[in-house]
Amino acid sequence: CWSPNFRPRFVARLCFEGFLPICSEIAGGTGLYVLLPKLHTRRCVLEFEKLHVAKSTRKRSRAFTVSINRALDQVIEGCIEQHGQDWLHPPMRAIFTALFECHRARTTASRRSGAHDSDLGTSQHRGNGRQGAQHSPPGGRGNVNGGAQGEDPLTGWSAPSTRMASFELWDREGRLVAGELGCINGCCYTSFSGFHRVANSGSVQLALTARLLERAGFRFWDLGQEFEYKTKLGASLWPRLRFLERFRAVRHLPSRIHEVEQDLDLLANPAELLQVPRPTAEQVPRLTAEPDAEVAGRDAAMDDDPRAMGPQQRERSGWPQDLGAPTQKRDTSYSS
């Protein structure tokens, strides 16, 4: 399917329903664009407990710092620099910037009104008392000049709504060396595109982004289309229906992404996120010289009772499979 509709309200709704918004130019060079909503039959998803971080990546991470939502425009430029314009055509870039700035404006307004960070885009429908976690965003038009209290002025929805996000990796000289952009729906982050400028910086950025999302309470990371580097990270493929069920279950839930975004000590020294904790004494299994009593008793029982043996053990011992009398009992004695 395709659409000529490039309103931020429409694109945000597509993201909220699990689609990836793709922009394509008609007959290259015409300057005419269409929107191609994409919903893969299989989605590449990372569950954080399955994250694999190479030892070399942990070591390299000490040379970098990270940030969240600090340089969206630079990240978009980096993606185009590495991949070409591809699907990040001007209408798509304008939408992403508009959605990003819209959420930033809402955040600033909410802080001034004294709202808690966790209430930003994730709490009640203000003015009607209904819980946002129980209702999908309404389809009606919103007031683009500000809307009702608690509404997104671009999407016209009461919270929660889709928000743009960027993750940036910087070297110690303050140069942007890797990054990615995507969208957040509740406790799910969906990647759109990414880039890297320094060897191995992409692996560090991916690993740190995963740990930051986990720290912020996200349930999983939607990586979109399958690629080898994603599966090496620990991601697996989910059928479309499974993805949609899980996605819809978490897209209303609040995250702590804003708290993590403001944790400057963590972002300045992110390598600690990738360190492997040393096991405690209680977690290290103790080795004993004597076999477990239950195991020893079971092994002894097998010597006398063929019913305790497996089929292959019975065959080697000369017992038939029907557990009747042995066809030829082994002679365990030695002839002189």
N, C-alpha and C positions, 0 to 999 in steps of 0.2 A: 504494500500500500504506500501511498505518497500523499503529500499535502503541500499546498502553497502557503499554509498558515505558519508564519514565523513570530507570532505573538508570544512573549515570554509566558503568559498565562497558559497557553496551550502546550508549550514545550515542558513546562514544569509539571503539568498534569500527566503527560506521557511518562516522564521520569517517575512520578509517584505510582504509576501503574506497572513499573518494571521495564519499560521500553528504553532502548538506547537511541537517542536522537542523532540521526546522521543527515548531513547536508550534502547535496550533490548539485553540481552545475549542469544545466541542460546544454548539450552540444557545446563543449568547452569553449570558453571565450565569449559567450553571449551575455554573461552577467545576469542570467536568469537562473534561479535556484529553486529546488524543491526539497522538502523535508521527507526523509525516509525513516519512519519509526522501525526499529529492529528489535525482535524478541527471539533470541536463539532457541533452537530446539534443545540444546544442552548449554548450560551456563557454567563457567569456570568459577568456583567458589573456594575461598580459603577459610577454614575453621581454625581459629588461632592456636588451639592445642596441637594442631598438626603442622605448624610452621617449622620449616627446616632452615636453620641459619648455619652456613659453613663457618668453620673456625677462622678462615682467612677474612671473611666478611666482618666478624666480630672485631678482629684486630684493626682492620681498615677504618672501622666506624669511629675510632678515636681521633681521626684527623678532620672530622666534620662537626657541624652544628646543624640543627634542623629548625624549621619554622612551619607554622600552619596559617594559611590565609594571609600571608604577608606580601606575596608577589604574584597574584593570579595572571596579570598581563604578561609578566616576564616568562612565566611557565608556558603560557600559550605561544609566545614567540619561540621558546625553546623547542616546543613540539613541532612547530612549522619548520624550524631550522633543521631538525633531524629527519622528519618524515615528509616534508613538503606540505603544501596546503591541504592535500588529501580531502578530508571532510570538514576541516576547520575553516570554512569559507567565511567571508565577512558577516553574513547574517547570523551564523552560528556563534561567532565570537561576540557579536553585539548582544545576543541573548544571554550568553554566559556572564558577560560583564554586568548586564542589567540585573540579573537575578542575584549576583554576588553583591552588588551595591545596594540592592533592595534589602537583603538580609542585614547588611551592615547598618543601614539606616534604622531598621527595626530594633537592632541590638542597642544602638545608641539611645533611641527613644525609650526603650524599656528600662535601661539603666537609670535614665533621668527620672523615670517614674517610680524607681525603687524596686522593680521586679527582680527576682532572683535569677541568676544565670540559667538555671535548669528550667525556668519557665519560658524561656525564649523559644517560641515556636513549638512547644511541646505540652502546654498545659491546657486549661479549660478554654472553651469557647466563651470569651468574655461577653457579657451582655445577655446571654440566654441560659447560662448555668449548665449547659450540657458538657459532657466530658469529651474532649477531642479524641481520646484514645478509642472511643466507641463508634466514631462516625467517619466516613470518608469525606473529603473536602467537597463542598457543594459545587455544582457545575455552573452556577450563575455568575454573571459579570460582577466584578468588584469596582470600587471607586478608585481609579488610578491616581487620584489626587490625595489619597491617604486612607480611604476606607474606614469602616467601623473599627472601634477599638479591638485590637487583637487580630485584625485582618492584614493580610499581605497586600500592599497597595498594587502590586503587579498581577498577582494571581487572583486576588479577590477572595481568597479562602481564609477561613479561620484556621488557626494552627492545628495540627502541624502541616508544614508544606515543604516542598523540596528546596534545598539550599545548595549553592555551589561551594566547593572547597578546593583548596590547593595545598599541597605538601611540598616543601622546598628543602633542598640539601645544599649547604654552603661550605666552602673550604674555610680555613682559619684566616684567610685574607679577605673574606667577605664576598667571594665570587660565587655566583649561583652555578653549581655544577650538575645538578639533577633535580628533577621535580615531576609532579604529575597533577592533573586536575580531574575532578569528578563531581558527583553530587551525593548529598546526604539525605536519606529519608529515614527519620527515626534512628534506629540502631543498625542501619545498614549503610555502608559506604560503597558506591559504585564507581569504579575507575572508568575514565573516558580515554585518556591518552597520557603519555609521559615521555621523558627524554633524559639523556645524560650526555655530558660533555667530557668527562674524565673517565679513563678506564676503571671499571669496577664500581664506579660511583652509583650506577643504577641498582646494583645488587644491595648496596648499603641503604639506598633510599627506600627500596621495597621492604627490606627487613625492618627498618626503623618505622616506616609507615604502619606496618602490621602491628608492631608493639605499641605504637601510639594509639591506634584504634582500639586495641585490646585494653589499654589503660583507661580509655575514655568510655568503656562499657559497651562497645559495639559487639553484636552477636556474631557477625561474620563479615567477610570482605568479598563483595561481588566484583570479580575481575573480568567479567564479560566473556569475550571469545577466548577459546583455548589456544595457548602457545606453550612451547616446551619450557620456557623459563618460569612460567607460572606453576606448572606441575612440579618442577624442581623445587619451587618454594614451599610446596606442600598442598597446593590446591587440588581439588578433585572436580569431576564433572557431575552436575546435577541435571536430571531431566527437567524440562520446562515446568511441568506441573509441581514437582517437588520444590523447585526454586520459588515459584509464585506463592505456594502455600507458606513457606518459611518467610519470604519477603513481606507478605501481607500481615504476618503475625508480628513483625518487628517494626514496621514502617511508622507506627504511631508512638513507639516507646522513646522516652527521653534518654539522651546520652550525656556524657560529661565532656564533650569535645571542647566546649568553651573553657572549662577549667584547665584542661591540658594545654590548650592554646596559650593560656596566660602563665603557665608554669615555666618561667624563664630559666630557672636553674636546671630543670630537666632538659629543656631544648638546647641549652648551651653545652651540656655534657650527656648526650643521648646514648653514649656507648654502654652505660650501665643497664639500659633496657635489653641489651643483647647478651649480657653476661650470664653464664650458666651457673645457677646456685649450687654450691657444694652440698652433697647430702649430709644430713645429720647422722649421729651414731645410731639413732633409732631406725633410720631409713636404710642403713647398710646391713644386708643379711649376714648372719653369723654362720660360719662354716663349722660343722661338728664332725668328729671322727666316727661317731657311731651312727648307723642308719636309723631313720625314723622307725619307731616301734611298730606303727601301723603298717608301714611299707614292708618291714622285715617279716611281720606276721603274714602278710598277703603273699610274699614270695615263698615262704615256707608252705603255705597252704597249696600253692600251685604244684609243689613237688608230689603231694599225696592225692590231690583231688583234681582230675583233668577238667572238671566243670569250671574251675577257676582260670583255666588257660584259654588263650585265644586259639582260633582255628589253625594258624600256622604252628603254634607251639604244640597243639595236639598232634598234628601231622608229623612233626619232627620227633615226638615222643612215642610214636607208634600207636596212638589212640585213634580210633575211627571218629568221624565227625558226629556220628549219632550218639557218642558217649557210651557205647556198649563196652564189652570186654575188649582189652587191647589185642590187636592182631599179632603183635610181636613185641613183648615188653623188652625195653632196652636192658642189656646186661651191663650193669655198672661195675661189676667186679673184675679184677684183673686175673688172668690165667697165669699160673706159675710155670 
